[in-house]
């Protein structure tokens, strides 16, 4: 059974590997891009699977050591597949100041080997990315915080004073201003009604596309005839078929899957992205059913 379980997991990136691109939205709406920290700060990425006691204990330990990480010019981000509103709630509940970051469909987690093959969710793993964008530490689960501090010190080329309870005010201030400003504001996903979506789509030579991200069986049973179908978990591999990353309207059955699709598009730089409030359950426009006809994009 253990062998089968391991087969469903990805191997975490090894130390020394170049970190894959990361471009995600933080809980406060800032846009986090890993490449923005190149040559400036080390980045500690904490992928977590659930909201349980183990996760809470670990992130609180990181918060207690945050000043020491900042003194070592290291910024912390906790990554999960929960949407930004839930991540804000979690960060407030855990009482931590570092940002929680939304990874729609666990795409970044997969790139780092911190996800399961069968499910779009993170698993517990920690990576330290150096200023050179290379992985300096790669750990499954949650290691001891002192291990992470040692890795951050090594990335800085200094020796960690393990007897000090904190980095001290002067040391902490050296990197604090840069650590507090993690990125520029992300493009916000906007919710619109069915009627507002139809109005955008009915414009003369409308640049907007309606994308239905439900399963094929759902779409064939009931859909808008104007919709292009790309299932939500296929979007990361097929979004180029849309031939645009802006002026997109996503719809699902009730709203959750379209929100994940929209957040993914903003994470890769898309803008003018909308979701239909209430999804097809609240759709007031024309409807169709039957086999899906391919739509040519010119």
C-alpha positions as CSV (number, residue, x, y, z in Angstrom):
1,X,0.0,0.0,0.0
2,X,2.9,2.3,0.8
3,X,4.4,1.8,-2.6
4,X,1.2,2.7,-4.3
5,X,0.9,5.8,-2.2
6,X,4.4,6.9,-3.1
7,X,3.6,6.4,-6.8
8,X,0.8,9.0,-6.5
9,X,3.3,11.5,-5.2
10,X,5.7,13.7,-7.1
11,X,9.3,13.9,-6.0
12,X,10.2,17.3,-4.5
13,X,12.8,19.4,-6.4
14,X,16.3,18.5,-5.3
15,X,18.7,21.0,-3.8
16,X,20.7,22.8,-6.4
17,X,17.9,22.7,-9.0
18,X,16.7,26.0,-10.6
19,X,13.4,26.9,-9.0
20,X,10.5,26.9,-11.5
21,X,8.6,30.1,-12.2
22,X,6.1,31.2,-9.5
23,X,3.5,33.8,-10.1
24,X,0.6,33.7,-7.6
25,X,-1.8,36.0,-5.7
26,X,-1.3,36.6,-2.0
27,X,-4.1,36.8,0.5
28,X,-4.0,40.6,0.5
29,X,-4.2,40.8,-3.3
30,X,-0.5,41.4,-4.0
31,X,1.0,39.6,-6.9
32,X,4.0,37.4,-5.9
33,X,6.5,36.6,-8.6
34,X,9.5,34.6,-7.5
35,X,11.8,36.2,-10.2
36,X,11.2,39.6,-8.5
37,X,13.3,38.4,-5.6
38,X,16.3,37.4,-7.7
39,X,19.5,39.0,-6.4
40,X,17.5,40.6,-3.6
41,X,16.0,38.1,-1.1
42,X,16.0,34.5,-0.3
43,X,12.5,33.0,-0.4
44,X,11.2,30.3,2.0
45,X,8.2,28.5,0.5
46,X,6.0,26.5,2.8
47,X,3.4,24.3,1.0
48,X,0.8,23.0,3.4
49,X,-1.9,20.3,2.8
50,X,-4.5,21.2,5.5
51,X,-5.5,23.6,8.2
52,X,-4.8,21.2,11.1
53,X,-2.9,21.5,14.3
54,X,0.4,20.5,12.7
55,X,0.2,23.3,10.2
56,X,-0.9,25.8,12.8
57,X,2.0,24.9,15.1
58,X,4.5,25.1,12.3
59,X,3.5,28.5,10.9
60,X,3.4,29.9,14.4
61,X,6.9,28.7,15.0
62,X,7.9,30.4,11.8
63,X,6.2,33.6,12.9
64,X,8.1,33.5,16.2
65,X,11.4,33.3,14.2
66,X,10.4,35.7,11.5
67,X,12.7,38.5,12.7
68,X,15.6,36.1,12.4
69,X,14.7,35.1,8.9
70,X,14.3,38.8,7.9
71,X,17.8,39.5,9.4
72,X,19.0,36.8,7.0
73,X,17.2,38.5,4.1
74,X,14.7,35.7,3.8
75,X,11.0,36.2,3.1
76,X,8.4,33.6,4.0
77,X,5.3,32.6,2.0
78,X,2.8,29.8,2.9
79,X,1.2,28.2,-0.2
80,X,-2.1,26.4,-0.4
81,X,-5.0,25.8,-2.8
82,X,-7.6,27.7,-0.7
83,X,-8.9,30.9,-2.3
84,X,-7.6,34.2,-1.1
85,X,-10.6,35.0,1.2
86,X,-10.1,31.7,3.1
87,X,-6.3,32.3,3.3
88,X,-6.9,35.7,4.8
89,X,-9.1,34.0,7.5
90,X,-6.4,31.4,8.1
91,X,-3.6,34.0,8.4
92,X,-5.7,36.0,10.9
93,X,-6.6,32.8,12.9
94,X,-2.9,31.7,13.0
95,X,-1.9,35.3,13.8
96,X,1.1,35.5,11.5
97,X,2.3,38.4,9.5
98,X,3.9,36.7,6.5
99,X,1.7,36.1,3.5
100,X,-0.4,33.1,2.6
101,X,-0.5,32.6,-1.2
102,X,-3.2,31.0,-3.4
103,X,-2.0,28.2,-5.7
104,X,-5.0,27.4,-8.0
105,X,-5.2,23.8,-8.9
106,X,-1.9,23.2,-7.1
107,X,0.0,24.0,-10.3
108,X,3.0,25.6,-8.5
109,X,3.0,22.8,-6.0
110,X,3.2,20.3,-8.8
111,X,6.1,22.2,-10.4
112,X,8.0,21.9,-7.1
113,X,7.0,18.3,-6.5
114,X,4.9,19.3,-3.6
115,X,1.6,17.8,-4.8
116,X,-0.1,14.5,-5.3
117,X,-0.5,13.3,-8.9
118,X,-4.1,12.3,-8.4
119,X,-5.5,15.3,-6.6
120,X,-5.0,19.1,-7.2
121,X,-3.8,19.8,-3.7
122,X,-0.6,20.7,-1.9
123,X,1.2,18.4,0.4
124,X,3.4,19.5,3.3
125,X,6.8,20.5,2.0
126,X,9.3,23.3,2.5
127,X,11.8,24.9,0.0
128,X,14.4,27.6,0.5
129,X,15.1,29.4,-2.7
130,X,18.4,31.4,-2.8
131,X,18.9,34.8,-4.3
132,X,20.3,33.0,-7.3
133,X,16.9,31.3,-7.7
134,X,18.3,27.9,-6.9
135,X,16.9,25.5,-4.3
136,X,19.0,25.6,-1.2
137,X,16.8,23.3,0.9
138,X,14.2,20.8,-0.1
139,X,12.2,19.0,2.7
140,X,9.1,16.9,2.7
141,X,6.9,17.6,5.7
142,X,7.7,20.4,8.2
143,X,11.3,20.4,9.4
144,X,12.5,22.1,12.6
145,X,12.7,25.8,12.3
146,X,16.4,25.8,13.4
147,X,17.1,23.7,10.3
148,X,15.6,26.4,8.1
149,X,17.5,29.1,9.8
150,X,20.7,27.3,9.3
151,X,19.9,26.9,5.6
152,X,19.1,30.6,5.3
153,X,22.3,31.5,7.0
154,X,24.3,29.3,4.7
155,X,22.5,30.9,1.7
156,X,23.8,34.3,3.1
157,X,27.3,32.9,3.6
158,X,27.2,33.6,7.3
159,X,27.2,31.5,10.5
160,X,24.0,31.3,12.5
161,X,24.3,32.3,16.1
162,X,22.0,29.6,17.5
163,X,22.2,30.9,21.1
164,X,20.3,34.2,20.3
165,X,16.6,34.0,20.9
166,X,16.0,36.7,18.2
167,X,17.9,38.6,15.6
168,X,17.6,41.8,17.5
169,X,16.0,45.1,16.4
170,X,18.9,46.4,14.4
171,X,19.5,43.2,12.5
172,X,15.9,42.7,11.7
173,X,15.5,46.2,10.3
174,X,18.1,45.6,7.6
175,X,15.8,43.6,5.4
176,X,12.4,44.5,6.8
177,X,11.4,47.2,4.4
178,X,12.0,44.9,1.4
179,X,10.4,41.9,3.0
180,X,7.2,43.9,3.8
181,X,6.6,44.8,0.2
182,X,6.3,41.4,-1.6
183,X,4.9,42.5,-4.9
184,X,2.6,44.7,-6.9
185,X,-1.1,44.6,-6.7
186,X,-2.6,41.6,-8.6
187,X,-5.3,42.0,-11.2
188,X,-8.5,41.5,-9.4
189,X,-11.1,39.0,-10.6
190,X,-14.5,40.6,-10.9
191,X,-17.9,38.9,-10.4
192,X,-20.6,39.8,-12.7
193,X,-24.2,38.7,-13.2
194,X,-25.5,36.6,-16.1
195,X,-27.1,39.7,-17.6
196,X,-23.8,41.7,-17.4
197,X,-21.9,38.8,-19.0
198,X,-24.4,38.7,-21.8
199,X,-24.1,42.4,-22.4
200,X,-20.3,42.1,-22.7
201,X,-20.7,39.2,-25.1
202,X,-23.3,40.9,-27.2
203,X,-21.2,43.9,-28.0
204,X,-20.4,44.4,-31.7
205,X,-17.2,42.5,-32.5
206,X,-17.0,41.7,-28.8
207,X,-13.5,40.8,-27.6
208,X,-14.8,38.8,-24.7
209,X,-14.9,35.0,-24.6
210,X,-17.2,32.9,-22.4
211,X,-15.3,29.9,-21.1
212,X,-17.3,27.1,-19.4
213,X,-15.0,25.1,-17.1
214,X,-17.3,22.3,-16.0
215,X,-17.1,18.7,-17.0
216,X,-18.1,17.5,-20.5
217,X,-21.2,15.8,-19.2
218,X,-22.4,19.0,-17.4
219,X,-21.8,21.1,-20.5
220,X,-23.5,18.7,-22.8
221,X,-26.6,18.7,-20.6
222,X,-26.9,22.4,-20.3
223,X,-24.8,25.3,-21.5
224,X,-24.7,28.7,-23.2
225,X,-24.3,28.2,-26.9
226,X,-21.7,31.0,-26.9
227,X,-19.4,29.2,-24.5
228,X,-16.0,27.6,-25.3
229,X,-15.5,24.5,-23.2
230,X,-12.2,23.9,-21.4
231,X,-12.5,21.9,-18.2
232,X,-10.9,23.6,-15.2
233,X,-8.2,21.1,-14.5
234,X,-7.2,21.2,-18.2
235,X,-7.0,25.0,-18.4
236,X,-3.3,25.2,-17.4
237,X,-2.4,23.0,-20.4
238,X,-5.0,24.4,-22.9
239,X,-5.4,28.1,-22.1
240,X,-3.3,29.0,-25.2
241,X,-6.2,27.6,-27.3
242,X,-8.1,30.8,-26.3
243,X,-5.4,32.9,-28.0
244,X,-5.8,35.6,-25.4
245,X,-5.3,36.0,-21.7
246,X,-7.5,39.0,-21.2
247,X,-11.2,39.8,-21.6
248,X,-12.3,36.4,-20.4
249,X,-15.5,35.4,-18.7
250,X,-15.5,32.1,-16.8
251,X,-18.6,30.1,-15.8
252,X,-19.2,26.9,-14.0
253,X,-22.2,25.5,-12.2
254,X,-22.2,27.6,-9.1
255,X,-19.0,29.7,-9.0
256,X,-16.1,27.8,-7.3
257,X,-14.5,26.3,-10.4
258,X,-14.8,29.4,-12.4
259,X,-13.1,31.4,-9.6
260,X,-10.2,28.9,-9.6
261,X,-9.9,29.3,-13.4
262,X,-10.0,33.1,-13.2
263,X,-7.4,33.2,-10.5
264,X,-5.1,30.9,-12.6
265,X,-5.4,33.3,-15.5
266,X,-4.5,36.3,-13.3
267,X,-1.6,34.4,-11.9
268,X,0.0,34.2,-15.4
269,X,-0.6,37.9,-16.0
270,X,-4.2,37.9,-17.4
271,X,-6.4,40.9,-16.9
272,X,-10.1,41.9,-17.5
273,X,-11.1,38.5,-16.1
274,X,-14.6,37.9,-14.9
275,X,-16.6,35.1,-13.3
276,X,-20.4,34.7,-13.5
277,X,-22.0,35.0,-10.1
278,X,-24.1,31.9,-9.5
279,X,-22.8,30.1,-12.6
280,X,-25.1,28.3,-14.9
281,X,-27.5,27.8,-12.0
282,X,-28.2,31.5,-12.4
283,X,-27.8,31.9,-16.1
284,X,-30.6,33.9,-17.7
285,X,-29.5,33.8,-21.3
286,X,-29.9,31.4,-24.2
287,X,-29.2,27.7,-23.4
288,X,-28.2,24.7,-25.5
289,X,-27.7,21.0,-24.9
290,X,-26.3,18.1,-26.8
291,X,-22.8,17.2,-28.1
292,X,-20.2,20.0,-28.0
293,X,-19.4,21.5,-31.4
294,X,-15.7,22.6,-31.7
295,X,-15.4,26.4,-31.9
296,X,-12.7,27.8,-34.2
297,X,-10.6,30.6,-32.8
298,X,-9.2,32.8,-35.5
